Amino acid sequence: MSLRSLGVELHCRCIETESKRIGRHIERVELIPANSHCEDTEIIATLKKTGQEVCLDPNAPWVKKVINHIIANKKR
Amino acid sequence: MSLRSLGVELHCRCIETESKRIGRHIERVELIPANSHCEDTEIIATLKKTGQEVCLDPNAPWVKKVINHIIANKKR
């Protein structure tokens, strides 16, 4: 059973988004589509080394670029 | 400390990918860029209701479309 199904996280997870271009430090990215608990898409990157979670702005062109780069399966 | 930093998951997580177009059932999507433990990008979707994790094919046009739809922040 996920935390979400237990009633946790029934709100947006992101308060602010990272403005620096941190594409090369990203280990993985979680995409959470807009839903009844949060009206905006949330993009949460986990950083290499530190494992820190950072919210990214879905409207920032560099963020779209990073995601398209990942799904294009390009080696980094 | 993440499981990954403990030495777990030092291999690809996906064995096979979902061929059915399950875009509307997706609660969230995790993108894992190619790395030293797995030479392909992995896309793991968590399904609404069941919370089941399903691997998606990064090369399938419908998968790219679903991801672009999410990052375009379109309501579903």
Backbone of each chain as nested JSON, in Angstrom:
{
  "chains": [
    {"id": "A", "residues": [
      {"number": 1, "name": "MET", "atoms": {"N": [0.86, -1.204, 0.0], "CA": [0.0, 0.0, 0.0], "C": [0.887, 1.242, 0.0]}},
      {"number": 2, "name": "SER", "atoms": {"N": [0.6, 2.164, -0.898], "CA": [1.449, 3.347, -1.0], "C": [1.044, 4.381, 0.055]}},
      {"number": 3, "name": "LEU", "atoms": {"N": [1.965, 5.282, 0.363], "CA": [1.649, 6.375, 1.285], "C": [0.449, 7.157, 0.776]}},
      {"number": 4, "name": "ARG", "atoms": {"N": [0.433, 7.337, -0.544], "CA": [-0.644, 8.122, -1.135], "C": [-2.01, 7.477, -0.833]}},
      {"number": 5, "name": "SER", "atoms": {"N": [-2.054, 6.156, -0.952], "CA": [-3.334, 5.493, -0.724], "C": [-3.707, 5.51, 0.756]}},
      {"number": 6, "name": "LEU", "atoms": {"N": [-2.728, 5.779, 1.618], "CA": [-3.01, 5.905, 3.049], "C": [-3.469, 7.315, 3.413]}},
      {"number": 7, "name": "GLY", "atoms": {"N": [-3.529, 8.183, 2.424], "CA": [-4.062, 9.517, 2.685], "C": [-2.988, 10.559, 2.891]}},
      {"number": 8, "name": "VAL", "atoms": {"N": [-1.741, 10.185, 2.696], "CA": [-0.651, 11.134, 2.829], "C": [-0.436, 11.81, 1.464]}},
      {"number": 9, "name": "GLU", "atoms": {"N": [0.167, 12.981, 1.473], "CA": [0.49, 13.681, 0.215], "C": [-0.728, 14.079, -0.589]}},
      {"number": 10, "name": "LEU", "atoms": {"N": [-1.791, 14.493, 0.107], "CA": [-2.981, 14.915, -0.628], "C": [-2.91, 16.407, -0.923]}},
      {"number": 11, "name": "HIS", "atoms": {"N": [-1.758, 16.83, -1.384], "CA": [-1.532, 18.23, -1.728], "C": [-0.319, 18.274, -2.649]}},
      {"number": 12, "name": "CYS", "atoms": {"N": [-0.028, 19.459, -3.193], "CA": [1.159, 19.586, -4.046], "C": [2.41, 19.301, -3.21]}},
      {"number": 13, "name": "ARG", "atoms": {"N": [3.393, 18.666, -3.819], "CA": [4.648, 18.393, -3.1], "C": [5.642, 19.531, -3.268]}},
      {"number": 14, "name": "CYS", "atoms": {"N": [5.51, 20.28, -4.365], "CA": [6.494, 21.324, -4.648], "C": [6.034, 22.687, -4.151]}},
      {"number": 15, "name": "ILE", "atoms": {"N": [6.902, 23.349, -3.413], "CA": [6.606, 24.706, -2.98], "C": [7.344, 25.678, -3.888]}},
      {"number": 16, "name": "GLU", "atoms": {"N": [8.602, 25.4, -4.118], "CA": [9.343, 26.226, -5.059], "C": [10.129, 25.332, -6.006]}},
      {"number": 17, "name": "THR", "atoms": {"N": [10.523, 25.91, -7.136], "CA": [11.235, 25.106, -8.131], "C": [12.648, 25.642, -8.332]}},
      {"number": 18, "name": "GLU", "atoms": {"N": [13.523, 24.744, -8.755], "CA": [14.929, 25.075, -8.975], "C": [15.058, 25.888, -10.258]}},
      {"number": 19, "name": "SER", "atoms": {"N": [15.751, 27.003, -10.174], "CA": [15.905, 27.799, -11.385], "C": [17.216, 27.501, -12.103]}},
      {"number": 20, "name": "LYS", "atoms": {"N": [18.206, 26.975, -11.349], "CA": [19.492, 26.643, -11.99], "C": [19.343, 25.421, -12.894]}},
      {"number": 21, "name": "ARG", "atoms": {"N": [20.122, 25.382, -13.948], "CA": [20.072, 24.248, -14.877], "C": [20.897, 23.091, -14.339]}},
      {"number": 22, "name": "ILE", "atoms": {"N": [20.222, 22.171, -13.687], "CA": [20.924, 21.106, -12.977], "C": [20.834, 19.771, -13.707]}},
      {"number": 23, "name": "GLY", "atoms": {"N": [20.513, 19.846, -15.005], "CA": [20.312, 18.621, -15.802], "C": [21.366, 17.553, -15.611]}},
      {"number": 24, "name": "ARG", "atoms": {"N": [22.621, 17.935, -15.593], "CA": [23.7, 16.936, -15.534], "C": [23.835, 16.281, -14.158]}},
      {"number": 25, "name": "HIS", "atoms": {"N": [23.153, 16.828, -13.16], "CA": [23.251, 16.253, -11.812], "C": [22.08, 15.334, -11.483]}},
      {"number": 26, "name": "ILE", "atoms": {"N": [21.199, 15.151, -12.476], "CA": [19.97, 14.397, -12.215], "C": [20.178, 12.892, -12.344]}},
      {"number": 27, "name": "GLU", "atoms": {"N": [19.779, 12.172, -11.285], "CA": [19.856, 10.713, -11.323], "C": [18.564, 10.13, -11.883]}},
      {"number": 28, "name": "ARG", "atoms": {"N": [17.437, 10.693, -11.422], "CA": [16.145, 10.282, -11.983], "C": [15.124, 11.381, -11.779]}},
      {"number": 29, "name": "VAL", "atoms": {"N": [14.031, 11.256, -12.501], "CA": [13.009, 12.304, -12.473], "C": [11.649, 11.654, -12.281]}},
      {"number": 30, "name": "GLU", "atoms": {"N": [10.859, 12.233, -11.395], "CA": [9.499, 11.745, -11.215], "C": [8.538, 12.792, -11.782]}},
      {"number": 31, "name": "LEU", "atoms": {"N": [7.605, 12.347, -12.603], "CA": [6.602, 13.25, -13.178], "C": [5.255, 12.912, -12.553]}},
      {"number": 32, "name": "ILE", "atoms": {"N": [4.627, 13.905, -11.96], "CA": [3.309, 13.67, -11.371], "C": [2.304, 14.567, -12.085]}},
      {"number": 33, "name": "PRO", "atoms": {"N": [1.442, 13.962, -12.907], "CA": [0.476, 14.78, -13.644], "C": [-0.457, 15.513, -12.679]}},
      {"number": 34, "name": "ALA", "atoms": {"N": [-1.008, 16.632, -13.15], "CA": [-2.013, 17.354, -12.381], "C": [-3.095, 16.361, -11.959]}},
      {"number": 35, "name": "ASN", "atoms": {"N": [-3.568, 16.497, -10.735], "CA": [-4.616, 15.582, -10.245], "C": [-5.498, 16.332, -9.257]}},
      {"number": 36, "name": "SER", "atoms": {"N": [-6.4, 15.621, -8.608], "CA": [-7.363, 16.305, -7.749], "C": [-6.707, 16.943, -6.525]}},
      {"number": 37, "name": "HIS", "atoms": {"N": [-5.475, 16.527, -6.192], "CA": [-4.786, 17.073, -5.028], "C": [-3.842, 18.21, -5.368]}},
      {"number": 38, "name": "CYS", "atoms": {"N": [-3.516, 18.318, -6.66], "CA": [-2.556, 19.356, -7.058], "C": [-2.844, 19.732, -8.505]}},
      {"number": 39, "name": "GLU", "atoms": {"N": [-3.112, 20.98, -8.727], "CA": [-3.592, 21.354, -10.064], "C": [-2.485, 21.535, -11.104]}},
      {"number": 40, "name": "ASP", "atoms": {"N": [-1.241, 21.481, -10.656], "CA": [-0.143, 21.578, -11.618], "C": [0.637, 20.278, -11.7]}},
      {"number": 41, "name": "THR", "atoms": {"N": [1.172, 20.021, -12.865], "CA": [2.121, 18.919, -13.005], "C": [3.308, 19.196, -12.097]}},
      {"number": 42, "name": "GLU", "atoms": {"N": [3.793, 18.169, -11.416], "CA": [4.991, 18.341, -10.594], "C": [6.107, 17.471, -11.154]}},
      {"number": 43, "name": "ILE", "atoms": {"N": [7.285, 18.051, -11.212], "CA": [8.457, 17.336, -11.705], "C": [9.499, 17.361, -10.597]}},
      {"number": 44, "name": "ILE", "atoms": {"N": [9.811, 16.181, -10.083], "CA": [10.738, 16.107, -8.95], "C": [11.964, 15.306, -9.361]}},
      {"number": 45, "name": "ALA", "atoms": {"N": [13.102, 15.972, -9.357], "CA": [14.357, 15.322, -9.741], "C": [15.091, 14.864, -8.493]}},
      {"number": 46, "name": "THR", "atoms": {"N": [15.684, 13.681, -8.567], "CA": [16.576, 13.216, -7.507], "C": [17.995, 13.398, -8.014]}},
      {"number": 47, "name": "LEU", "atoms": {"N": [18.819, 14.042, -7.205], "CA": [20.176, 14.343, -7.653], "C": [21.14, 13.19, -7.392]}},
      {"number": 48, "name": "LYS", "atoms": {"N": [22.105, 13.059, -8.292], "CA": [23.204, 12.099, -8.104], "C": [23.977, 12.496, -6.846]}},
      {"number": 49, "name": "LYS", "atoms": {"N": [24.688, 11.565, -6.292], "CA": [25.546, 11.78, -5.12], "C": [24.736, 12.047, -3.848]}},
      {"number": 50, "name": "THR", "atoms": {"N": [24.051, 13.201, -3.781], "CA": [23.375, 13.55, -2.532], "C": [22.03, 12.848, -2.363]}},
      {"number": 51, "name": "GLY", "atoms": {"N": [21.374, 12.476, -3.483], "CA": [20.039, 11.895, -3.386], "C": [18.969, 12.93, -3.061]}},
      {"number": 52, "name": "GLN", "atoms": {"N": [19.378, 14.189, -3.035], "CA": [18.452, 15.285, -2.715], "C": [17.327, 15.37, -3.756]}},
      {"number": 53, "name": "GLU", "atoms": {"N": [16.106, 15.652, -3.297], "CA": [14.98, 15.822, -4.22], "C": [14.743, 17.303, -4.475]}},
      {"number": 54, "name": "VAL", "atoms": {"N": [14.621, 17.642, -5.757], "CA": [14.501, 19.039, -6.143], "C": [13.329, 19.171, -7.112]}},
      {"number": 55, "name": "CYS", "atoms": {"N": [12.477, 20.134, -6.887], "CA": [11.356, 20.343, -7.803], "C": [11.805, 21.183, -8.994]}},
      {"number": 56, "name": "LEU", "atoms": {"N": [11.344, 20.787, -10.169], "CA": [11.675, 21.526, -11.383], "C": [10.413, 22.164, -11.951]}},
      {"number": 57, "name": "ASP", "atoms": {"N": [10.595, 23.254, -12.661], "CA": [9.476, 23.988, -13.24], "C": [9.059, 23.353, -14.574]}},
      {"number": 58, "name": "PRO", "atoms": {"N": [7.827, 22.803, -14.637], "CA": [7.383, 22.141, -15.874], "C": [7.33, 23.105, -17.063]}},
      {"number": 59, "name": "ASN", "atoms": {"N": [7.3, 24.394, -16.774], "CA": [7.211, 25.376, -17.858], "C": [8.566, 25.897, -18.317]}},
      {"number": 60, "name": "ALA", "atoms": {"N": [9.629, 25.518, -17.619], "CA": [10.964, 25.988, -18.012], "C": [11.439, 25.207, -19.237]}},
      {"number": 61, "name": "PRO", "atoms": {"N": [11.827, 25.902, -20.292], "CA": [12.295, 25.215, -21.492], "C": [13.435, 24.235, -21.211]}},
      {"number": 62, "name": "TRP", "atoms": {"N": [14.368, 24.567, -20.304], "CA": [15.495, 23.656, -20.048], "C": [15.023, 22.366, -19.4]}},
      {"number": 63, "name": "VAL", "atoms": {"N": [13.93, 22.428, -18.644], "CA": [13.404, 21.223, -17.993], "C": [12.8, 20.291, -19.043]}},
      {"number": 64, "name": "LYS", "atoms": {"N": [12.027, 20.861, -19.955], "CA": [11.454, 20.053, -21.046], "C": [12.577, 19.403, -21.864]}},
      {"number": 65, "name": "LYS", "atoms": {"N": [13.63, 20.183, -22.063], "CA": [14.778, 19.702, -22.841], "C": [15.452, 18.519, -22.144]}},
      {"number": 66, "name": "VAL", "atoms": {"N": [15.656, 18.643, -20.839], "CA": [16.282, 17.573, -20.065], "C": [15.432, 16.302, -20.162]}},
      {"number": 67, "name": "ILE", "atoms": {"N": [14.127, 16.447, -20.016], "CA": [13.242, 15.279, -20.058], "C": [13.237, 14.651, -21.452]}},
      {"number": 68, "name": "ASN", "atoms": {"N": [13.186, 15.492, -22.461], "CA": [13.22, 14.943, -23.82], "C": [14.544, 14.256, -24.114]}},
      {"number": 69, "name": "HIS", "atoms": {"N": [15.601, 14.783, -23.527], "CA": [16.924, 14.175, -23.672], "C": [16.922, 12.783, -23.03]}},
      {"number": 70, "name": "ILE", "atoms": {"N": [16.303, 12.679, -21.861], "CA": [16.258, 11.386, -21.162], "C": [15.438, 10.377, -21.972]}},
      {"number": 71, "name": "ILE", "atoms": {"N": [14.241, 10.795, -22.424], "CA": [13.416, 9.812, -23.13], "C": [13.967, 9.495, -24.523]}},
      {"number": 72, "name": "ALA", "atoms": {"N": [14.821, 10.345, -25.027], "CA": [15.482, 10.025, -26.307], "C": [16.587, 9.0, -26.084]}},
      {"number": 73, "name": "ASN", "atoms": {"N": [16.825, 8.654, -24.781], "CA": [17.786, 7.613, -24.409], "C": [19.206, 7.959, -24.845]}},
      {"number": 74, "name": "LYS", "atoms": {"N": [19.525, 9.231, -24.734], "CA": [20.888, 9.634, -25.098], "C": [21.809, 9.427, -23.917]}},
      {"number": 75, "name": "LYS", "atoms": {"N": [22.934, 8.856, -24.187], "CA": [23.94, 8.661, -23.132], "C": [24.462, 10.027, -22.692]}},
      {"number": 76, "name": "ARG", "atoms": {"N": [24.795, 10.105, -21.38], "CA": [25.357, 11.356, -20.894], "C": [26.751, 11.155, -20.354]}}
    ]},
    {"id": "B", "residues": [
      {"number": 1, "name": "MET", "atoms": {"N": [19.133, 7.623, 3.642], "CA": [19.959, 6.928, 2.638], "C": [19.051, 6.105, 1.713]}},
      {"number": 2, "name": "SER", "atoms": {"N": [19.244, 6.25, 0.43], "CA": [18.385, 5.527, -0.504], "C": [18.854, 4.087, -0.668]}},
      {"number": 3, "name": "LEU", "atoms": {"N": [17.93, 3.249, -1.114], "CA": [18.293, 1.857, -1.391], "C": [19.435, 1.797, -2.384]}},
      {"number": 4, "name": "ARG", "atoms": {"N": [19.355, 2.726, -3.363], "CA": [20.38, 2.719, -4.404], "C": [21.769, 2.952, -3.803]}},
      {"number": 5, "name": "SER", "atoms": {"N": [21.838, 3.886, -2.851], "CA": [23.147, 4.181, -2.277], "C": [23.618, 3.034, -1.381]}},
      {"number": 6, "name": "LEU", "atoms": {"N": [22.703, 2.152, -0.983], "CA": [23.088, 0.978, -0.197], "C": [23.559, -0.164, -1.086]}},
      {"number": 7, "name": "GLY", "atoms": {"N": [23.524, 0.068, -2.389], "CA": [24.049, -0.953, -3.288], "C": [22.97, -1.817, -3.907]}},
      {"number": 8, "name": "VAL", "atoms": {"N": [21.716, -1.469, -3.653], "CA": [20.621, -2.227, -4.24], "C": [20.311, -1.611, -5.615]}},
      {"number": 9, "name": "GLU", "atoms": {"N": [19.673, -2.398, -6.469], "CA": [19.268, -1.894, -7.781], "C": [20.43, -1.494, -8.672]}},
      {"number": 10, "name": "LEU", "atoms": {"N": [21.516, -2.261, -8.613], "CA": [22.652, -1.95, -9.47], "C": [22.509, -2.679, -10.798]}},
      {"number": 11, "name": "HIS", "atoms": {"N": [21.314, -2.633, -11.341], "CA": [21.03, -3.28, -12.624], "C": [19.762, -2.627, -13.17]}},
      {"number": 12, "name": "CYS", "atoms": {"N": [19.403, -2.997, -14.402], "CA": [18.162, -2.464, -14.967], "C": [16.972, -2.954, -14.137]}},
      {"number": 13, "name": "ARG", "atoms": {"N": [15.978, -2.105, -13.964], "CA": [14.783, -2.517, -13.213], "C": [13.741, -3.156, -14.12]}},
      {"number": 14, "name": "CYS", "atoms": {"N": [13.786, -2.803, -15.419], "CA": [12.751, -3.285, -16.333], "C": [13.205, -4.528, -17.088]}},
      {"number": 15, "name": "ILE", "atoms": {"N": [12.369, -5.547, -17.068], "CA": [12.644, -6.75, -17.846], "C": [11.828, -6.699, -19.133]}},
      {"number": 16, "name": "GLU", "atoms": {"N": [10.548, -6.376, -18.973], "CA": [9.726, -6.214, -20.163], "C": [8.909, -4.938, -20.041]}},
      {"number": 17, "name": "THR", "atoms": {"N": [8.421, -4.444, -21.183], "CA": [7.665, -3.195, -21.159], "C": [6.232, -3.435, -21.598]}},
      {"number": 18, "name": "GLU", "atoms": {"N": [5.36, -2.557, -21.111], "CA": [3.929, -2.644, -21.41], "C": [3.69, -2.187, -22.844]}},
      {"number": 19, "name": "SER", "atoms": {"N": [2.97, -2.992, -23.614], "CA": [2.703, -2.587, -24.994], "C": [1.36, -1.885, -25.139]}},
      {"number": 20, "name": "LYS", "atoms": {"N": [0.45, -2.147, -24.198], "CA": [-0.864, -1.49, -24.271], "C": [-0.733, -0.006, -23.93]}},
      {"number": 21, "name": "ARG", "atoms": {"N": [-1.581, 0.808, -24.541], "CA": [-1.55, 2.244, -24.269], "C": [-2.315, 2.552, -22.986]}},
      {"number": 22, "name": "ILE", "atoms": {"N": [-1.572, 2.668, -21.894], "CA": [-2.203, 2.79, -20.578], "C": [-2.113, 4.209, -20.034]}},
      {"number": 23, "name": "GLY", "atoms": {"N": [-1.877, 5.176, -20.942], "CA": [-1.693, 6.576, -20.542], "C": [-2.689, 7.093, -19.532]}},
      {"number": 24, "name": "ARG", "atoms": {"N": [-3.963, 6.775, -19.721], "CA": [-4.992, 7.349, -18.849], "C": [-5.014, 6.722, -17.46]}},
      {"number": 25, "name": "HIS", "atoms": {"N": [-4.289, 5.629, -17.279], "CA": [-4.283, 4.962, -15.975], "C": [-3.056, 5.338, -15.138]}},
      {"number": 26, "name": "ILE", "atoms": {"N": [-2.243, 6.236, -15.689], "CA": [-0.978, 6.55, -15.021], "C": [-1.137, 7.619, -13.946]}},
      {"number": 27, "name": "GLU", "atoms": {"N": [-0.657, 7.296, -12.747], "CA": [-0.687, 8.261, -11.65], "C": [0.58, 9.106, -11.65]}},
      {"number": 28, "name": "ARG", "atoms": {"N": [1.717, 8.43, -11.856], "CA": [2.972, 9.154, -11.976], "C": [3.98, 8.326, -12.756]}},
      {"number": 29, "name": "VAL", "atoms": {"N": [5.025, 8.984, -13.197], "CA": [6.017, 8.324, -14.046], "C": [7.409, 8.635, -13.519]}},
      {"number": 30, "name": "GLU", "atoms": {"N": [8.235, 7.612, -13.452], "CA": [9.63, 7.825, -13.046], "C": [10.514, 7.612, -14.267]}},
      {"number": 31, "name": "LEU", "atoms": {"N": [11.399, 8.555, -14.51], "CA": [12.337, 8.449, -15.635], "C": [13.732, 8.231, -15.067]}},
      {"number": 32, "name": "ILE", "atoms": {"N": [14.358, 7.162, -15.485], "CA": [15.714, 6.899, -15.011], "C": [16.646, 6.899, -16.22]}},
      {"number": 33, "name": "PRO", "atoms": {"N": [17.467, 7.933, -16.35], "CA": [18.373, 8.003, -17.506], "C": [19.333, 6.818, -17.512]}},
      {"number": 34, "name": "ALA", "atoms": {"N": [19.803, 6.488, -18.685], "CA": [20.842, 5.462, -18.817], "C": [21.979, 5.804, -17.863]}},
      {"number": 35, "name": "ASN", "atoms": {"N": [22.527, 4.799, -17.2], "CA": [23.622, 5.045, -16.264], "C": [24.541, 3.829, -16.26]}},
      {"number": 36, "name": "SER", "atoms": {"N": [25.517, 3.837, -15.358], "CA": [26.507, 2.763, -15.402], "C": [25.904, 1.395, -15.062]}},
      {"number": 37, "name": "HIS", "atoms": {"N": [24.72, 1.381, -14.442], "CA": [24.1, 0.108, -14.069], "C": [23.096, -0.404, -15.093]}},
      {"number": 38, "name": "CYS", "atoms": {"N": [22.687, 0.488, -16.004], "CA": [21.68, 0.092, -16.982], "C": [21.858, 0.97, -18.213]}},
      {"number": 39, "name": "GLU", "atoms": {"N": [22.078, 0.356, -19.328], "CA": [22.452, 1.154, -20.501], "C": [21.272, 1.795, -21.235]}},
      {"number": 40, "name": "ASP", "atoms": {"N": [20.059, 1.455, -20.813], "CA": [18.899, 2.095, -21.437], "C": [18.16, 2.969, -20.435]}},
      {"number": 41, "name": "THR", "atoms": {"N": [17.554, 4.014, -20.952], "CA": [16.638, 4.796, -20.134], "C": [15.507, 3.883, -19.69]}},
      {"number": 42, "name": "GLU", "atoms": {"N": [15.101, 4.013, -18.436], "CA": [13.955, 3.237, -17.97], "C": [12.835, 4.191, -17.591]}},
      {"number": 43, "name": "ILE", "atoms": {"N": [11.638, 3.818, -17.992], "CA": [10.453, 4.626, -17.689], "C": [9.487, 3.729, -16.93]}},
      {"number": 44, "name": "ILE", "atoms": {"N": [9.248, 4.087, -15.685], "CA": [8.403, 3.241, -14.841], "C": [7.171, 4.028, -14.41]}},
      {"number": 45, "name": "ALA", "atoms": {"N": [6.018, 3.554, -14.837], "CA": [4.766, 4.232, -14.511], "C": [4.123, 3.553, -13.311]}},
      {"number": 46, "name": "THR", "atoms": {"N": [3.558, 4.365, -12.413], "CA": [2.756, 3.816, -11.317], "C": [1.299, 4.043, -11.684]}},
      {"number": 47, "name": "LEU", "atoms": {"N": [0.502, 2.995, -11.615], "CA": [-0.891, 3.098, -12.038], "C": [-1.812, 3.61, -10.925]}},
      {"number": 48, "name": "LYS", "atoms": {"N": [-2.826, 4.357, -11.339], "CA": [-3.866, 4.787, -10.405], "C": [-4.557, 3.54, -9.858]}},
      {"number": 49, "name": "LYS", "atoms": {"N": [-5.211, 3.703, -8.752], "CA": [-5.992, 2.63, -8.108], "C": [-5.118, 1.509, -7.565]}},
      {"number": 50, "name": "THR", "atoms": {"N": [-4.46, 0.754, -8.439], "CA": [-3.705, -0.406, -7.951], "C": [-2.333, -0.051, -7.398]}},
      {"number": 51, "name": "GLY", "atoms": {"N": [-1.755, 1.076, -7.865], "CA": [-0.406, 1.426, -7.446], "C": [0.653, 0.541, -8.097]}},
      {"number": 52, "name": "GLN", "atoms": {"N": [0.215, -0.298, -9.03], "CA": [1.127, -1.225, -9.72], "C": [2.191, -0.452, -10.521]}},
      {"number": 53, "name": "GLU", "atoms": {"N": [3.414, -0.944, -10.528], "CA": [4.474, -0.323, -11.319], "C": [4.659, -1.075, -12.626]}},
      {"number": 54, "name": "VAL", "atoms": {"N": [4.684, -0.32, -13.709], "CA": [4.734, -0.913, -15.04], "C": [5.837, -0.214, -15.833]}},
      {"number": 55, "name": "CYS", "atoms": {"N": [6.672, -0.989, -16.491], "CA": [7.721, -0.385, -17.312], "C": [7.177, -0.026, -18.687]}},
      {"number": 56, "name": "LEU", "atoms": {"N": [7.578, 1.136, -19.163], "CA": [7.138, 1.574, -20.484], "C": [8.348, 1.638, -21.417]}},
      {"number": 57, "name": "ASP", "atoms": {"N": [8.067, 1.476, -22.693], "CA": [9.133, 1.476, -23.703], "C": [9.484, 2.917, -24.104]}},
      {"number": 58, "name": "PRO", "atoms": {"N": [10.712, 3.369, -23.789], "CA": [11.11, 4.749, -24.115], "C": [11.043, 5.032, -25.62]}},
      {"number": 59, "name": "ASN", "atoms": {"N": [11.06, 3.973, -26.416], "CA": [11.048, 4.176, -27.864], "C": [9.646, 4.153, -28.469]}},
      {"number": 60, "name": "ALA", "atoms": {"N": [8.644, 3.835, -27.659], "CA": [7.272, 3.791, -28.182], "C": [6.738, 5.216, -28.341]}},
      {"number": 61, "name": "PRO", "atoms": {"N": [6.258, 5.559, -29.543], "CA": [5.742, 6.915, -29.743], "C": [4.648, 7.296, -28.741]}},
      {"number": 62, "name": "TRP", "atoms": {"N": [3.773, 6.347, -28.362], "CA": [2.691, 6.705, -27.428], "C": [3.243, 7.062, -26.055]}},
      {"number": 63, "name": "VAL", "atoms": {"N": [4.386, 6.477, -25.691], "CA": [4.987, 6.777, -24.387], "C": [5.546, 8.203, -24.39]}},
      {"number": 64, "name": "LYS", "atoms": {"N": [6.249, 8.547, -25.462], "CA": [6.777, 9.916, -25.58], "C": [5.628, 10.924, -25.536]}},
      {"number": 65, "name": "LYS", "atoms": {"N": [4.518, 10.557, -26.192], "CA": [3.35, 11.433, -26.243], "C": [2.767, 11.639, -24.841]}},
      {"number": 66, "name": "VAL", "atoms": {"N": [2.642, 10.555, -24.091], "CA": [2.09, 10.639, -22.733], "C": [2.97, 11.553, -21.881]}},
      {"number": 67, "name": "ILE", "atoms": {"N": [4.283, 11.381, -21.991], "CA": [5.197, 12.192, -21.18], "C": [5.136, 13.665, -21.594]}},
      {"number": 68, "name": "ASN", "atoms": {"N": [5.087, 13.894, -22.886], "CA": [4.992, 15.282, -23.336], "C": [3.663, 15.913, -22.915]}},
      {"number": 69, "name": "HIS", "atoms": {"N": [2.625, 15.101, -22.867], "CA": [1.319, 15.566, -22.413], "C": [1.408, 15.973, -20.939]}},
      {"number": 70, "name": "ILE", "atoms": {"N": [2.104, 15.163, -20.148], "CA": [2.244, 15.467, -18.715], "C": [3.036, 16.755, -18.518]}},
      {"number": 71, "name": "ILE", "atoms": {"N": [4.176, 16.866, -19.193], "CA": [4.997, 18.061, -18.95], "C": [4.372, 19.303, -19.572]}},
      {"number": 72, "name": "ALA", "atoms": {"N": [3.436, 19.126, -20.51], "CA": [2.72, 20.29, -21.042], "C": [1.659, 20.744, -20.038]}},
      {"number": 73, "name": "ASN", "atoms": {"N": [1.532, 19.961, -18.904], "CA": [0.627, 20.326, -17.811], "C": [-0.825, 20.383, -18.258]}},
      {"number": 74, "name": "LYS", "atoms": {"N": [-1.172, 19.479, -19.15], "CA": [-2.568, 19.459, -19.603], "C": [-3.402, 18.655, -18.623]}},
      {"number": 75, "name": "LYS", "atoms": {"N": [-4.562, 19.194, -18.296], "CA": [-5.482, 18.475, -17.405], "C": [-6.007, 17.239, -18.124]}},
      {"number": 76, "name": "ARG", "atoms": {"N": [-6.245, 16.158, -17.349], "CA": [-6.811, 14.958, -17.962], "C": [-8.177, 14.645, -17.366]}}
    ]}
  ]
}
